[in-house]
Amino acid sequence: MTVKLFWKEDCPKCPAAKKTVAGLDGIEYYSLDESDGLAEAAFYSVMSTPSLVISDDEGTEVVSFRGEIPSVSELDRWL
């Protein structure tokens, strides 16, 4: 499983989202202020920040949290 965090510099909820996922292994961070982040966000249809997308080993989305911050226990349940 891969956890992708989509964030923006001016997002008021994004620092808390970063803190929530900080202890996870293999987290990928994508800034929507950069072209690479925007491209990845377009692939997963991410339209708001913060967004977390959990995908399987083939890159297929398993679950996502868009515009919200899941709890650590909720993330653990999916991972």
TIMI-2910 file (N, C-alpha, C, CB; in pm, 1 decimal, decimal comma, always signed):
<rs>
+----------+----------+----------+----------+----------+----------+----------+----------+----------+----------+----------+----------+------+
!      n_x !      n_y !      n_z !     ca_x !     ca_y !     ca_z !      c_x !      c_y !      c_z !     cb_x !     cb_y !     cb_z ! resn !
+----------+----------+----------+----------+----------+----------+----------+----------+----------+----------+----------+----------+------+
!    +83,9 !   -118,4 !     +0,0 !     +0,0 !     +0,0 !     +0,0 !    +88,5 !   +124,8 !     +0,0 !    -95,5 !     -0,3 !   +122,0 !  Met !
!    +39,5 !   +226,3 !    -66,7 !   +108,5 !   +354,4 !    -72,6 !    +13,1 !   +463,5 !    -25,7 !   +160,4 !   +383,9 !   -216,4 !  Thr !
!    +63,9 !   +553,4 !    +56,1 !    -15,4 !   +666,6 !   +103,3 !    +40,1 !   +792,3 !    +38,5 !    -13,1 !   +677,7 !   +259,9 !  Val !
!    -45,8 !   +865,4 !    -30,4 !     -6,4 !   +988,4 !    -97,7 !    -79,8 !  +1104,9 !    -32,2 !    -36,8 !   +981,5 !   -250,7 !  Lys !
!     -3,7 !  +1204,4 !    +10,6 !    -61,5 !  +1323,8 !    +69,7 !    -48,3 !  +1438,5 !    -29,4 !     +7,1 !  +1358,4 !   +204,7 !  Leu !
!   -161,6 !  +1497,1 !    -64,1 !   -165,1 !  +1613,0 !   -153,0 !   -189,7 !  +1736,4 !    -67,5 !   -275,4 !  +1597,6 !   -263,8 !  Phe !
!   -104,5 !  +1836,4 !    -82,0 !   -110,7 !  +1954,5 !     +4,2 !    -75,9 !  +2080,0 !    -75,8 !    -14,9 !  +1939,1 !   +125,0 !  Trp !
!   -105,5 !  +2193,5 !    -14,0 !    -67,9 !  +2324,5 !    -69,5 !     -7,8 !  +2408,1 !    +42,4 !   -191,6 !  +2397,6 !   -134,0 !  Lys !
!    +78,6 !  +2498,5 !     +4,3 !   +146,5 !  +2584,5 !   +101,7 !    +47,7 !  +2670,0 !   +180,7 !   +247,3 !  +2674,5 !    +31,1 !  Glu !
!    -56,8 !  +2719,7 !   +117,2 !   -150,4 !  +2809,5 !   +184,8 !   -271,8 !  +2738,2 !   +245,0 !   -197,4 !  +2914,0 !    +88,3 !  Asp !
!   -267,5 !  +2606,4 !   +252,6 !   -378,5 !  +2527,0 !   +307,3 !   -372,1 !  +2527,4 !   +460,4 !   -374,1 !  +2380,7 !   +252,9 !  Cys !
!   -477,0 !  +2574,4 !   +529,0 !   -472,8 !  +2579,6 !   +675,4 !   -479,2 !  +2442,7 !   +743,1 !   -585,8 !  +2663,7 !   +725,2 !  Pro !
!   -533,2 !  +2340,5 !   +676,4 !   -543,4 !  +2206,9 !   +734,9 !   -423,0 !  +2117,9 !   +702,3 !   -670,0 !  +2139,9 !   +686,7 !  Lys !
!   -342,2 !  +2158,8 !   +608,2 !   -232,3 !  +2073,9 !   +561,0 !   -124,0 !  +2045,9 !   +666,1 !   -168,9 !  +2137,9 !   +441,6 !  Cys !
!    -84,3 !  +2141,1 !   +749,1 !    +15,6 !  +2107,1 !   +851,8 !    -31,6 !  +1995,0 !   +944,5 !    +49,1 !  +2230,6 !   +934,6 !  Pro !
!   -158,1 !  +1995,0 !   +983,3 !   -210,9 !  +1888,0 !  +1067,8 !   -211,8 !  +1754,8 !   +992,7 !   -352,9 !  +1922,8 !  +1116,0 !  Ala !
!   -241,9 !  +1758,5 !   +864,0 !   -241,3 !  +1636,5 !   +783,2 !   -100,0 !  +1579,8 !   +774,3 !   -297,0 !  +1664,3 !   +641,8 !  Ala !
!     -1,6 !  +1667,1 !   +755,5 !   +138,3 !  +1622,7 !   +749,8 !   +179,5 !  +1558,2 !   +881,8 !   +231,9 !  +1741,4 !   +717,0 !  Lys !
!   +135,6 !  +1616,3 !   +991,7 !   +168,5 !  +1562,4 !  +1123,8 !   +103,5 !  +1424,9 !  +1143,7 !   +122,6 !  +1660,1 !  +1234,8 !  Lys !
!    -17,8 !  +1408,1 !  +1094,3 !    -89,8 !  +1281,3 !  +1108,4 !    -17,3 !  +1167,7 !  +1037,5 !   -231,7 !  +1294,5 !  +1053,5 !  Thr !
!    +37,6 !  +1193,1 !   +920,3 !   +101,7 !  +1087,1 !   +842,4 !   +252,3 !  +1078,1 !   +864,1 !    +74,1 !  +1108,2 !   +696,6 !  Val !
!   +308,2 !  +1165,2 !   +946,0 !   +453,6 !  +1173,2 !   +962,4 !   +517,2 !  +1040,6 !  +1002,5 !   +487,3 !  +1277,3 !  +1065,4 !  Ala !
!   +451,7 !   +960,0 !  +1081,2 !   +510,9 !   +835,0 !  +1128,0 !   +490,4 !   +716,1 !  +1036,0 !   +456,3 !   +802,2 !  +1260,3 !  Gly !
!   +421,9 !   +735,6 !   +925,3 !   +394,7 !   +624,5 !   +834,0 !   +513,8 !   +597,4 !   +742,9 !   +270,1 !   +653,9 !   +750,0 !  Leu !
!   +534,1 !   +471,2 !   +710,8 !   +640,3 !   +433,9 !   +617,5 !   +594,0 !   +456,4 !   +474,3 !   +682,3 !   +286,7 !   +638,1 !  Asp !
!   +683,1 !   +501,5 !   +390,1 !   +655,7 !   +511,3 !   +248,2 !   +557,0 !   +618,5 !   +206,7 !   +607,3 !   +384,0 !   +201,5 !  Gly !
!   +538,1 !   +720,1 !   +288,2 !   +444,9 !   +827,8 !   +252,1 !   +503,9 !   +909,0 !   +137,0 !   +415,3 !   +920,0 !   +375,0 !  Ile !
!   +420,2 !   +942,5 !    +42,4 !   +461,6 !  +1026,5 !    -69,4 !   +389,3 !  +1159,7 !    -57,5 !   +431,5 !   +958,0 !   -207,0 !  Glu !
!   +465,3 !  +1268,2 !    -64,0 !   +409,6 !  +1402,7 !    -51,6 !   +404,5 !  +1468,5 !   -188,8 !   +493,1 !  +1488,6 !    +47,0 !  Tyr !
!   +290,0 !  +1527,3 !   -222,1 !   +273,0 !  +1596,7 !   -349,1 !   +220,3 !  +1736,8 !   -323,7 !   +177,9 !  +1518,9 !   -442,5 !  Tyr !
!   +301,0 !  +1835,3 !   -359,0 !   +260,0 !  +1974,4 !   -344,9 !   +181,1 !  +2015,5 !   -468,8 !   +383,1 !  +2067,1 !   -324,0 !  Ser !
!    +62,5 !  +2068,3 !   -447,8 !    -17,4 !  +2116,4 !   -559,9 !    +28,5 !  +2253,9 !   -606,3 !   -164,5 !  +2121,0 !   -521,5 !  Leu !
!   +135,8 !  +2303,3 !   -546,9 !   +199,3 !  +2426,4 !   -591,9 !   +305,7 !  +2397,0 !   -697,6 !   +261,3 !  +2501,0 !   -473,0 !  Asp !
!   +328,0 !  +2267,9 !   -727,9 !   +429,4 !  +2227,5 !   -825,0 !   +365,1 !  +2143,5 !   -934,8 !   +543,5 !  +2148,9 !   -756,0 !  Glu !
!   +422,9 !  +2145,9 !  -1052,8 !   +364,2 !  +2076,5 !  -1167,6 !   +358,0 !  +1925,1 !  -1147,9 !   +443,4 !  +2108,2 !  -1292,7 !  Ser !
!   +459,6 !  +1864,3 !  -1084,8 !   +456,3 !  +1720,0 !  -1061,0 !   +341,7 !  +1682,5 !   -968,0 !   +589,5 !  +1672,5 !  -1002,1 !  Asp !
!   +320,0 !  +1763,8 !   -865,8 !   +209,6 !  +1740,1 !   -773,3 !    +75,1 !  +1755,2 !   -841,1 !   +218,3 !  +1834,6 !   -655,8 !  Gly !
!    +63,4 !  +1855,0 !   -926,7 !    -61,8 !  +1874,2 !  -1000,9 !    -89,9 !  +1758,1 !  -1094,6 !    -57,1 !  +2004,0 !  -1080,3 !  Leu !
!    +13,4 !  +1704,6 !  -1158,2 !     -4,6 !  +1591,3 !  -1248,5 !    -53,6 !  +1468,5 !  -1173,0 !   +126,0 !  +1559,6 !  -1321,3 !  Ala !
!     +7,3 !  +1440,3 !  -1059,4 !    -35,4 !  +1324,9 !   -978,2 !   -176,1 !  +1347,0 !   -925,3 !    +62,6 !  +1300,8 !   -860,6 !  Glu !
!   -207,4 !  +1469,0 !   -884,1 !   -342,1 !  +1501,3 !   -835,4 !   -445,7 !  +1481,2 !   -945,6 !   -347,5 !  +1646,4 !   -783,4 !  Ala !
!   -412,6 !  +1517,3 !  -1067,8 !   -505,0 !  +1498,9 !  -1179,5 !   -531,5 !  +1350,8 !  -1203,4 !   -449,4 !  +1564,0 !  -1306,8 !  Ala !
!   -429,7 !  +1268,1 !  -1188,7 !   -445,1 !  +1123,8 !  -1207,9 !   -547,0 !  +1066,3 !  -1110,2 !   -310,1 !  +1052,7 !  -1191,1 !  Phe !
!   -544,5 !  +1114,5 !   -984,4 !   -635,1 !  +1065,2 !   -880,5 !   -758,2 !  +1154,7 !   -862,1 !   -560,5 !  +1053,5 !   -748,8 !  Tyr !
!   -777,7 !  +1251,7 !   -948,8 !   -892,5 !  +1344,3 !   -942,0 !   -901,1 !  +1417,3 !   -808,6 !  -1022,0 !  +1268,5 !   -966,1 !  Ser !
!   -785,8 !  +1457,3 !   -757,2 !   -780,7 !  +1533,2 !   -632,5 !   -813,2 !  +1678,2 !   -663,7 !   -641,2 !  +1520,5 !   -563,5 !  Val !
!   -913,9 !  +1731,6 !   -594,2 !   -958,2 !  +1868,6 !   -619,5 !   -948,1 !  +1956,9 !   -495,5 !  -1100,8 !  +1868,1 !   -669,9 !  Met !
!   -911,6 !  +1899,7 !   -379,7 !   -904,6 !  +1978,6 !   -257,1 !   -786,4 !  +1932,0 !   -173,2 !  -1036,5 !  +1967,5 !   -176,7 !  Ser !
!   -744,7 !  +2020,6 !    -83,4 !   -635,4 !  +1986,7 !     +7,4 !   -681,7 !  +2006,7 !   +150,4 !   -509,5 !  +2072,2 !    -21,9 !  Thr !
!   -627,2 !  +1928,3 !   +240,5 !   -539,8 !  +1815,3 !   +214,6 !   -621,0 !  +1696,5 !   +163,2 !   -462,2 !  +1776,8 !   +341,7 !  Pro !
!   -556,9 !  +1613,8 !    +86,9 !   -618,1 !  +1489,4 !    +41,8 !   -518,4 !  +1376,9 !    +62,3 !   -662,3 !  +1498,5 !   -107,3 !  Ser !
!   -569,0 !  +1265,1 !   +109,6 !   -488,3 !  +1145,1 !   +125,1 !   -546,7 !  +1038,6 !    +34,6 !   -483,9 !  +1097,2 !   +273,7 !  Leu !
!   -461,7 !   +973,8 !    -42,1 !   -504,1 !   +864,8 !   -127,5 !   -421,1 !   +742,8 !    -91,2 !   -489,3 !   +901,1 !   -278,4 !  Val !
!   -487,8 !   +634,9 !    -58,3 !   -420,4 !   +508,1 !    -31,5 !   -443,3 !   +420,2 !   -153,3 !   -473,5 !   +439,4 !   +101,1 !  Ile !
!   -333,2 !   +374,3 !   -211,5 !   -343,1 !   +291,0 !   -331,2 !   -270,8 !   +158,8 !   -308,7 !   -284,8 !   +364,3 !   -454,0 !  Ser !
!   -312,2 !    +58,2 !   -387,6 !   -246,7 !    -71,8 !   -377,2 !   -117,3 !    -71,0 !   -458,1 !   -340,7 !   -184,8 !   -425,7 !  Asp !
!    -52,6 !   -185,6 !   -466,4 !    +77,9 !   -193,8 !   -532,5 !    +71,6 !   -166,4 !   -683,0 !   +137,6 !   -330,0 !   -509,3 !  Asp !
!    -47,3 !   -177,0 !   -742,1 !    -63,3 !   -148,0 !   -884,7 !   -101,5 !     -2,0 !   -909,9 !   -168,8 !   -239,9 !   -944,9 !  Glu !
!   -119,7 !    +76,4 !   -803,4 !   -155,9 !   +216,8 !   -816,7 !   -305,1 !   +242,0 !   -818,4 !    -96,4 !   +271,7 !   -940,1 !  Gly !
!   -384,7 !   +138,1 !   -794,8 !   -529,8 !   +152,4 !   -791,1 !   -573,1 !   +208,6 !   -656,3 !   -598,8 !    +17,0 !   -817,9 !  Thr !
!   -655,2 !   +310,4 !   -659,5 !   -702,9 !   +373,8 !   -537,4 !   -787,4 !   +276,4 !   -455,3 !   -783,9 !   +499,9 !   -570,8 !  Glu !
!   -752,2 !   +262,6 !   -328,4 !   -826,4 !   +177,2 !   -236,2 !   -925,1 !   +260,7 !   -156,8 !   -730,7 !   +102,2 !   -141,4 !  Val !
!   -876,5 !   +371,0 !   -101,9 !   -960,2 !   +462,8 !    -24,7 !   -896,6 !   +600,8 !    -31,2 !   -976,5 !   +415,0 !   +124,1 !  Val !
!   -978,6 !   +702,4 !    -16,9 !   -924,2 !   +837,9 !    -16,4 !  -1000,2 !   +923,1 !    +84,0 !   -931,1 !   +900,9 !   -157,5 !  Ser !
!   -932,9 !  +1026,1 !   +127,1 !   -988,8 !  +1125,0 !   +218,7 !   -961,4 !  +1260,4 !   +155,3 !   -926,7 !  +1114,0 !   +365,0 !  Phe !
!  -1062,6 !  +1324,0 !   +106,5 !  -1044,2 !  +1449,2 !    +33,1 !  -1097,8 !  +1566,6 !   +114,9 !  -1114,6 !  +1442,7 !   -104,7 !  Arg !
!  -1009,0 !  +1663,6 !   +137,8 !  -1047,5 !  +1781,4 !   +213,2 !  -1065,0 !  +1756,9 !   +361,2 !  -1172,2 !  +1836,0 !   +158,5 !  Gly !
!  -1018,4 !  +1642,9 !   +408,3 !  -1031,8 !  +1609,6 !   +549,8 !   -906,8 !  +1537,8 !   +597,9 !  -1156,8 !  +1522,7 !   +574,3 !  Glu !
!   -895,7 !  +1528,2 !   +728,2 !   -780,4 !  +1463,8 !   +789,1 !   -829,9 !  +1341,9 !   +866,9 !   -702,3 !  +1563,0 !   +882,0 !  Ile !
!   -798,3 !  +1220,6 !   +821,9 !   -841,2 !  +1102,5 !   +895,6 !   -758,9 !  +1086,9 !  +1023,5 !   -828,6 !   +976,6 !   +807,7 !  Pro !
!   -814,5 !  +1015,9 !  +1118,4 !   -740,4 !   +988,5 !  +1241,2 !   -634,6 !   +881,9 !  +1212,6 !   -836,4 !   +942,6 !  +1355,5 !  Ser !
!   -537,4 !   +872,8 !  +1300,7 !   -432,1 !   +772,5 !  +1286,7 !   -493,3 !   +633,1 !  +1292,6 !   -324,5 !   +789,5 !  +1396,9 !  Val !
!   -589,9 !   +612,1 !  +1380,4 !   -652,9 !   +478,9 !  +1389,3 !   -729,1 !   +444,5 !  +1261,8 !   -748,2 !   +472,5 !  +1509,9 !  Ser !
!   -789,5 !   +543,0 !  +1199,5 !   -859,8 !   +516,8 !  +1073,5 !   -761,2 !   +481,3 !   +962,7 !   -943,8 !   +639,1 !  +1032,1 !  Glu !
!   -648,3 !   +549,3 !   +960,2 !   -544,3 !   +514,2 !   +862,9 !   -490,1 !   +374,3 !   +887,3 !   -430,1 !   +615,5 !   +868,2 !  Leu !
!   -465,9 !   +339,9 !  +1014,5 !   -415,5 !   +207,8 !  +1049,7 !   -511,3 !    +98,6 !  +1003,1 !   -393,4 !   +197,8 !  +1200,6 !  Asp !
!   -639,4 !   +127,1 !  +1007,6 !   -738,6 !    +27,9 !   +966,2 !   -724,2 !     -6,4 !   +817,8 !   -880,4 !    +79,3 !   +994,9 !  Arg !
!   -689,3 !    +91,7 !   +736,6 !   -674,7 !    +70,5 !   +593,0 !   -537,1 !    +17,8 !   +555,0 !   -701,4 !   +198,9 !   +519,5 !  Trp !
!   -439,4 !    +42,7 !   +639,2 !   -303,2 !     -0,4 !   +607,1 !   -275,4 !   -136,2 !   +668,3 !   -200,1 !   +102,3 !   +656,7 !  Leu !
+----------+----------+----------+----------+----------+----------+----------+----------+----------+----------+----------+----------+------+
</rs>
